[in-house]
Amino acid sequence: MFPLAWAVVDTENKDNWQWFMQLLNIDIEFGEGMGLTIISDMHKGIISAREAVFPYAKHRYCARHVYANWAKIWRGEEFKIRLWAIARASWPEEYEHQMMLLKKLSEATWTDLQRYDPKKWCRAFFDEEPCCDVVDNNMCESFNFWVMEARYLAIISMVDTLRSQVMERIGEKYAFISKWKGDIAPRARKKLEANKKESSSWKLVWDGRTGFEVKHVRLENSNRHVVDLMKRTCTCRTWQMNGIPCPHAVCYMYHENLVPEDFVADWYKKEKYALAYGFPIKGMCGDKSWQKFHGEPLNPPPVRKRPGRPKKNRRKSKDEPKKVSEAVILSRKGRVMTCSNCK
């Protein structure tokens, strides 16, 4: 999670999103969005603003939001498992296979799911250029939780607290580099180690020249891929999309006595990490030292008062798993109440 910019607005709509993206574009200088990938929920304001400001940017939908909309009609654990398997399918044929499994389960759900363009939320159709295979918006949810306390402060205190939080975070992340074991980021290394372990389930078949076919030890006919080390590609597309060698590629590398760490994308190396966190936010004095500004006072946007007590926590969907503390609270509905004296 790397916070780039944030803003305070009165409501989430097309005009405010367009205003925010225009200011963001001035800073990051992405022009019309070529090479940029945006992932969001299916809010119409974000979609319209992205089309206006970044017409050439790629736009993904968060698979969790796709599921939340789809699950309003089709509920059940089996449907949930099938949808996430579809979202995480990394090549088109695997996507078709998972869709057929859903069709066998229920043709009505299969038909309804086709209302959502798979190119927006299914990994099999993602562009390889961003080197990112994320299918959900969990980082945004993490940010919302991270700024929870600051969001309910007065406007100036809130903005200053956010600045202070990001300033502290950048400093901590830059110092974190010294704790790395090797040149690869810990999370990327963890994923690579898992792929190394899984590579033992695959075996290599050589054509006698330059081609190699990797097949599963138990599922030889149905599960096999072709790896090209020169192009750094595998037909499962996982390596191309996240920049970390997949189990098939690792199997090939071990056969050639190569080190898998040498084939990890530069985005996960110390140099890039240090470059990202190499521009700290400077500290500033308290409000007693601020220069007087003779102009309009900084006020919060107008608040639309809603009925009931304001809620701080995000509203969860009915099928979302609850925390242990929430799950153990039992309902008193139907409970027989008795007097402690007369029983």
Buried (B, 14 or more C-beta within 10 A) or exposed (E): EEBEEEEEEEEEBBEBBBBBBEEBBEEEEBEEBEEBBBBBBBBEBBBBBBEEBBEEBBBBBBBBBBBBBBBEEBEEEEBBEBBBBBBBBBBEEBBEBBBEBBBEBBEEBBEEBEEBEBBBBBBBBBBBEBBBBBBBBEEBBEBEEBBEEBEEEEEBEBBBBBBBBBBEBBEEBBEEEEEBEEBBBEEBBEBBEEBBEBBEEBBBEEEEEEEBBBBBEEEEEEBBBBBBBEEBBBBBBBBBBBBBBBBBBBBBBBBEEBEBBEBBBEBBBBEEBEEEBEEEBEEEEEEEEEEEEEEEEEEEEEEEEEEEEEEEEEEEEEBEEEEEEEEEEEEEEEEEEEEEEEE
